[in-house]
Amino acid sequence: NLEADVIRGLFVRYHHLISKNTNKLSGLPNKCDATHMLRLCKEAIKNAHDYPFDKMSRWLGFVQGVLAVQGIIDVDKERDYTRPLFHALYGRAVPSF
């Protein structure tokens, strides 16, 4: 389904970014370090079509949050990248503030 394809694609994107920036995730709590984040991405990539969309969305938000705090992604740039993907899922632009 399209939702799972979008989520899977984003986790592939973040897996790649984490792999290139493991040094920026060193010294963090275990649940936020590169090893855990890579494992989380792999689990999401493998199961994007089987796990519920809301679960995948929570995982996605967690990964994005850690990456943003560590300066691996920029919140505004990432919003601009992901917004069209999610609007396509909803079939319309979702109001934002």
N, CA and C atoms as an extended XYZ file, in Angstrom:
291
Properties=species:S:1:pos:R:3:atomname:S:1:resname:S:1:resid:I:1 pbc="F F F"
N         0.831       -1.177        0.000 N   ASN     1
C         0.000        0.000        0.000 CA  ASN     1
C         0.880        1.247        0.000 C   ASN     1
N         0.325        2.349       -0.414 N   LEU     2
C         1.086        3.590       -0.590 CA  LEU     2
C         1.633        4.125        0.733 C   LEU     2
N         0.847        4.043        1.799 N   GLU     3
C         1.316        4.520        3.108 CA  GLU     3
C         2.593        3.796        3.517 C   GLU     3
N         2.568        2.485        3.402 N   ALA     4
C         3.731        1.687        3.789 CA  ALA     4
C         4.927        1.996        2.896 C   ALA     4
N         4.684        2.226        1.613 N   ASP     5
C         5.781        2.556        0.696 CA  ASP     5
C         6.441        3.880        1.078 C   ASP     5
N         5.642        4.868        1.430 N   VAL     6
C         6.182        6.171        1.832 CA  VAL     6
C         6.988        6.027        3.118 C   VAL     6
N         6.404        5.378        4.104 N   ILE     7
C         7.098        5.180        5.387 CA  ILE     7
C         8.396        4.411        5.179 C   ILE     7
N         8.329        3.340        4.428 N   ARG     8
C         9.525        2.527        4.162 CA  ARG     8
C        10.604        3.372        3.499 C   ARG     8
N        10.221        4.170        2.513 N   GLY     9
C        11.182        5.019        1.821 CA  GLY     9
C        11.858        6.020        2.745 C   GLY     9
N        11.105        6.565        3.677 N   LEU    10
C        11.691        7.514        4.620 CA  LEU    10
C        12.653        6.809        5.573 C   LEU    10
N        12.311        5.622        6.010 N   PHE    11
C        13.235        4.887        6.881 CA  PHE    11
C        14.507        4.486        6.128 C   PHE    11
N        14.391        4.187        4.857 N   VAL    12
C        15.589        3.919        4.044 CA  VAL    12
C        16.457        5.174        4.012 C   VAL    12
N        15.818        6.319        3.802 N   ARG    13
C        16.529        7.605        3.782 CA  ARG    13
C        17.265        7.833        5.107 C   ARG    13
N        16.570        7.621        6.221 N   TYR    14
C        17.172        7.882        7.526 CA  TYR    14
C        18.236        6.845        7.880 C   TYR    14
N        18.059        5.620        7.462 N   HIS    15
C        19.090        4.594        7.677 CA  HIS    15
C        20.394        5.040        7.014 C   HIS    15
N        20.275        5.538        5.800 N   HIS    16
C        21.450        6.017        5.073 CA  HIS    16
C        22.101        7.198        5.804 C   HIS    16
N        21.297        8.149        6.252 N   LEU    17
C        21.825        9.315        6.966 CA  LEU    17
C        22.494        8.919        8.279 C   LEU    17
N        21.883        7.994        8.992 N   ILE    18
C        22.467        7.526       10.254 CA  ILE    18
C        23.799        6.831        9.983 C   ILE    18
N        23.816        5.986        8.958 N   SER    19
C        25.051        5.262        8.612 CA  SER    19
C        26.199        6.216        8.308 C   SER    19
N        25.882        7.350        7.687 N   LYS    20
C        26.909        8.343        7.345 CA  LYS    20
C        27.295        9.230        8.520 C   LYS    20
N        26.499        9.229        9.585 N   ASN    21
C        26.706       10.159       10.703 CA  ASN    21
C        26.738        9.466       12.061 C   ASN    21
N        27.266        8.257       12.117 N   THR    22
C        27.268        7.529       13.394 CA  THR    22
C        28.012        8.300       14.484 C   THR    22
N        29.019        9.066       14.099 N   ASN    23
C        29.782        9.824       15.098 CA  ASN    23
C        28.918       10.859       15.812 C   ASN    23
N        27.920       11.412       15.121 N   LYS    24
C        27.052       12.413       15.741 CA  LYS    24
C        26.063       11.794       16.723 C   LYS    24
N        25.951       10.460       16.713 N   LEU    25
C        25.032        9.772       17.617 CA  LEU    25
C        25.770        9.048       18.737 C   LEU    25
N        27.088        9.200       18.769 N   SER    26
C        27.846        8.539       19.833 CA  SER    26
C        27.694        9.323       21.129 C   SER    26
N        27.724        8.615       22.232 N   GLY    27
C        27.603        9.243       23.533 CA  GLY    27
C        26.174        9.545       23.960 C   GLY    27
N        25.214        9.193       23.132 N   LEU    28
C        23.809        9.407       23.476 CA  LEU    28
C        23.281        8.227       24.287 C   LEU    28
N        22.147        8.385       24.942 N   PRO    29
C        21.533        7.232       25.615 CA  PRO    29
C        21.340        6.079       24.619 C   PRO    29
N        21.349        4.854       25.133 N   ASN    30
C        21.288        3.663       24.282 CA  ASN    30
C        20.172        3.705       23.246 C   ASN    30
N        19.001        4.183       23.613 N   LYS    31
C        17.862        4.190       22.687 CA  LYS    31
C        18.007        5.221       21.573 C   LYS    31
N        19.002        6.083       21.690 N   CYS    32
C        19.216        7.130       20.683 CA  CYS    32
C        20.547        6.976       19.945 C   CYS    32
N        21.344        5.965       20.314 N   ASP    33
C        22.640        5.825       19.657 CA  ASP    33
C        22.487        5.211       18.265 C   ASP    33
N        23.549        5.252       17.497 N   ALA    34
C        23.502        4.801       16.101 CA  ALA    34
C        23.089        3.341       15.984 C   ALA    34
N        23.580        2.496       16.862 N   THR    35
C        23.252        1.072       16.787 CA  THR    35
C        21.752        0.852       16.913 C   THR    35
N        21.143        1.477       17.910 N   HIS    36
C        19.706        1.309       18.111 CA  HIS    36
C        18.916        1.947       16.976 C   HIS    36
N        19.323        3.128       16.552 N   MET    37
C        18.597        3.827       15.490 CA  MET    37
C        18.659        3.045       14.177 C   MET    37
N        19.814        2.474       13.869 N   LEU    38
C        19.929        1.657       12.651 CA  LEU    38
C        19.051        0.411       12.742 C   LEU    38
N        19.032       -0.204       13.914 N   ARG    39
C        18.201       -1.385       14.111 CA  ARG    39
C        16.719       -1.040       13.980 C   ARG    39
N        16.324        0.100       14.528 N   LEU    40
C        14.946        0.560       14.422 CA  LEU    40
C        14.572        0.798       12.955 C   LEU    40
N        15.457        1.439       12.209 N   CYS    41
C        15.194        1.671       10.785 CA  CYS    41
C        15.075        0.353       10.025 C   CYS    41
N        15.971       -0.575       10.295 N   LYS    42
C        15.917       -1.883        9.612 CA  LYS    42
C        14.602       -2.603        9.912 C   LYS    42
N        14.176       -2.564       11.160 N   GLU    43
C        12.916       -3.199       11.557 CA  GLU    43
C        11.742       -2.540       10.822 C   GLU    43
N        11.763       -1.227       10.728 N   ALA    44
C        10.690       -0.503       10.036 CA  ALA    44
C        10.703       -0.799        8.532 C   ALA    44
N        11.878       -0.836        7.937 N   ILE    45
C        11.989       -1.139        6.503 CA  ILE    45
C        11.444       -2.530        6.220 C   ILE    45
N        11.820       -3.478        7.058 N   LYS    46
C        11.403       -4.874        6.877 CA  LYS    46
C         9.899       -5.053        7.070 C   LYS    46
N         9.311       -4.295        7.995 N   ASN    47
C         7.920       -4.540        8.392 CA  ASN    47
C         6.953       -3.411        8.062 C   ASN    47
N         7.341       -2.494        7.205 N   ALA    48
C         6.494       -1.336        6.902 CA  ALA    48
C         5.116       -1.751        6.387 C   ALA    48
N         5.049       -2.870        5.694 N   HIS    49
C         3.762       -3.314        5.142 CA  HIS    49
C         2.953       -4.152        6.124 C   HIS    49
N         3.567       -4.516        7.246 N   ASP    50
C         2.880       -5.366        8.221 CA  ASP    50
C         2.491       -4.640        9.503 C   ASP    50
N         3.307       -3.679        9.927 N   TYR    51
C         3.020       -2.959       11.158 CA  TYR    51
C         1.991       -1.861       10.893 C   TYR    51
N         1.195       -1.499       11.889 N   PRO    52
C         0.195       -0.444       11.709 CA  PRO    52
C         0.849        0.904       11.379 C   PRO    52
N         0.157        1.689       10.562 N   PHE    53
C         0.665        2.992       10.133 CA  PHE    53
C         0.936        3.906       11.320 C   PHE    53
N         0.086        3.875       12.344 N   ASP    54
C         0.311        4.753       13.494 CA  ASP    54
C         1.583        4.382       14.244 C   ASP    54
N         1.905        3.096       14.319 N   LYS    55
C         3.149        2.665       14.961 CA  LYS    55
C         4.346        3.169       14.165 C   LYS    55
N         4.282        2.996       12.850 N   MET    56
C         5.370        3.440       11.989 CA  MET    56
C         5.534        4.963       12.058 C   MET    56
N         4.427        5.673       12.186 N   SER    57
C         4.486        7.132       12.292 CA  SER    57
C         5.178        7.561       13.586 C   SER    57
N         4.893        6.863       14.681 N   ARG    58
C         5.556        7.187       15.953 CA  ARG    58
C         7.047        6.924       15.855 C   ARG    58
N         7.421        5.792       15.274 N   TRP    59
C         8.838        5.473       15.108 CA  TRP    59
C         9.508        6.524       14.231 C   TRP    59
N         8.819        6.905       13.168 N   LEU    60
C         9.362        7.899       12.252 CA  LEU    60
C         9.607        9.219       12.979 C   LEU    60
N         8.641        9.654       13.778 N   GLY    61
C         8.797       10.890       14.533 CA  GLY    61
C         9.954       10.824       15.514 C   GLY    61
N        10.133        9.671       16.140 N   PHE    62
C        11.244        9.494       17.076 CA  PHE    62
C        12.571        9.635       16.341 C   PHE    62
N        12.709        8.921       15.234 N   VAL    63
C        13.954        8.968       14.460 CA  VAL    63
C        14.212       10.391       13.973 C   VAL    63
N        13.196       11.036       13.430 N   GLN    64
C        13.359       12.400       12.954 CA  GLN    64
C        13.767       13.332       14.093 C   GLN    64
N        13.182       13.150       15.258 N   GLY    65
C        13.522       13.993       16.401 CA  GLY    65
C        14.976       13.865       16.809 C   GLY    65
N        15.448       12.631       16.912 N   VAL    66
C        16.847       12.406       17.286 CA  VAL    66
C        17.769       12.999       16.220 C   VAL    66
N        17.448       12.755       14.964 N   LEU    67
C        18.302       13.272       13.886 CA  LEU    67
C        18.307       14.801       13.863 C   LEU    67
N        17.171       15.405       14.141 N   ALA    68
C        17.091       16.871       14.158 CA  ALA    68
C        17.901       17.452       15.322 C   ALA    68
N        17.749       16.877       16.493 N   VAL    69
C        18.470       17.380       17.671 CA  VAL    69
C        19.975       17.262       17.472 C   VAL    69
N        20.410       16.230       16.775 N   GLN    70
C        21.840       16.032       16.559 CA  GLN    70
C        22.357       16.762       15.319 C   GLN    70
N        21.488       17.501       14.638 N   GLY    71
C        21.913       18.289       13.487 CA  GLY    71
C        22.139       17.491       12.220 C   GLY    71
N        21.603       16.277       12.177 N   ILE    72
C        21.759       15.431       10.982 CA  ILE    72
C        20.741       15.817        9.914 C   ILE    72
N        19.565       16.236       10.357 N   ILE    73
C        18.574       16.784        9.436 CA  ILE    73
C        18.171       18.162        9.945 C   ILE    73
N        17.688       18.985        9.037 N   ASP    74
C        17.147       20.300        9.361 CA  ASP    74
C        15.629       20.181        9.330 C   ASP    74
N        14.966       20.627       10.373 N   VAL    75
C        13.515       20.464       10.495 CA  VAL    75
C        12.782       21.082        9.302 C   VAL    75
N        13.140       22.288        8.919 N   ASP    76
C        12.447       22.951        7.812 CA  ASP    76
C        12.691       22.246        6.481 C   ASP    76
N        13.921       21.869        6.235 N   LYS    77
C        14.231       21.164        4.979 CA  LYS    77
C        13.535       19.803        4.938 C   LYS    77
N        13.502       19.132        6.061 N   GLU    78
C        12.861       17.812        6.103 CA  GLU    78
C        11.357       17.932        5.926 C   GLU    78
N        10.771       18.966        6.513 N   ARG    79
C         9.345       19.215        6.311 CA  ARG    79
C         9.052       19.430        4.830 C   ARG    79
N         9.894       20.224        4.178 N   ASP    80
C         9.693       20.489        2.754 CA  ASP    80
C         9.862       19.230        1.915 C   ASP    80
N        10.733       18.325        2.363 N   TYR    81
C        10.942       17.063        1.650 CA  TYR    81
C         9.757       16.105        1.851 C   TYR    81
N         9.284       15.999        3.094 N   THR    82
C         8.264       14.988        3.395 CA  THR    82
C         6.837       15.466        3.138 C   THR    82
N         6.606       16.754        3.205 N   ARG    83
C         5.238       17.282        3.060 CA  ARG    83
C         4.562       16.787        1.775 C   ARG    83
N         5.194       16.894        0.610 N   PRO    84
C         4.529       16.406       -0.605 CA  PRO    84
C         4.223       14.909       -0.558 C   PRO    84
N         5.084       14.148        0.084 N   LEU    85
C         4.847       12.700        0.198 CA  LEU    85
C         3.583       12.417        1.000 C   LEU    85
N         3.439       13.111        2.137 N   PHE    86
C         2.279       12.872        2.982 CA  PHE    86
C         1.011       13.494        2.405 C   PHE    86
N         1.131       14.636        1.755 N   HIS    87
C        -0.048       15.224        1.108 CA  HIS    87
C        -0.578       14.295        0.023 C   HIS    87
N         0.308       13.615       -0.672 N   ALA    88
C        -0.120       12.655       -1.692 CA  ALA    88
C        -0.905       11.512       -1.053 C   ALA    88
N        -0.523       11.112        0.144 N   LEU    89
C        -1.258       10.049        0.843 CA  LEU    89
C        -2.680       10.476        1.165 C   LEU    89
N        -2.818       11.733        1.588 N   TYR    90
C        -4.126       12.231        2.006 CA  TYR    90
C        -4.966       12.708        0.829 C   TYR    90
N        -4.326       12.843       -0.344 N   GLY    91
C        -5.047       13.308       -1.511 CA  GLY    91
C        -5.317       14.797       -1.497 C   GLY    91
N        -4.701       15.487       -0.536 N   ARG    92
C        -4.883       16.940       -0.431 CA  ARG    92
C        -3.833       17.493        0.528 C   ARG    92
N        -3.686       18.779        0.481 N   ALA    93
C        -2.793       19.448        1.433 CA  ALA    93
C        -3.498       19.496        2.792 C   ALA    93
N        -2.769       19.165        3.816 N   VAL    94
C        -3.306       19.204        5.166 CA  VAL    94
C        -2.990       20.564        5.768 C   VAL    94
N        -3.974       21.227        6.361 N   PRO    95
C        -3.692       22.548        6.958 CA  PRO    95
C        -2.592       22.456        8.009 C   PRO    95
N        -1.773       23.466        8.055 N   SER    96
C        -0.730       23.519        9.078 CA  SER    96
C        -0.731       24.901        9.705 C   SER    96
N         0.044       25.060       10.748 N   PHE    97
C         0.094       26.356       11.420 CA  PHE    97
C         1.506       26.851       11.528 C   PHE    97
